[in-house]
Amino acid sequence: LKSPYVISPNPANDYVYFTCTNLLRSANPIIVTDATGRVIWQSLANQESPTTVWGTTTIRPGVYFYSIYDEAGLIQSGRIAILK
């Protein structure tokens, strides 16, 4: 099954792009947490553009976890490494 979002670059420095590959974009919640489960960033996916941007210039280097949801629940999750 193809993932509905492409997350790039990974590892990242200043920005992470969540790009929806589905033509029927919806305002899916995107949540990024640290290793302890604390929410670091959250946003609704951009319905006007295929790409939602997480600016990570103030984020400490490390591994973070993202989850993307739709009305039925979790649709995609994974890890993002932030380097500086």
Steps between C-alpha positions, in 0.01 A plus 500: 500500500644835395540760773277804444778741607865542405711644782818674386779564551576239760736567670411870500662825611265800488180373341301178462248476218190280534384459140165336431506270196121465493311735268213515751682696771334547835593681819660196662652567842881462503656456845874487577619376840836451667626170643300556822175550309485876560338686209764719332293623204157444355312632202217420266620392156469781247195450278602779258843354425630142505778600744489590869826637645644448849768759571763332717759778545430516876468122546782317675681229304358153557241250387135601494187303420214609276143377475246599235131432553178502302142465621546122535821523706874469443596489130878541516778526757877496508821659621673822402864575586589865558867588447673834555 
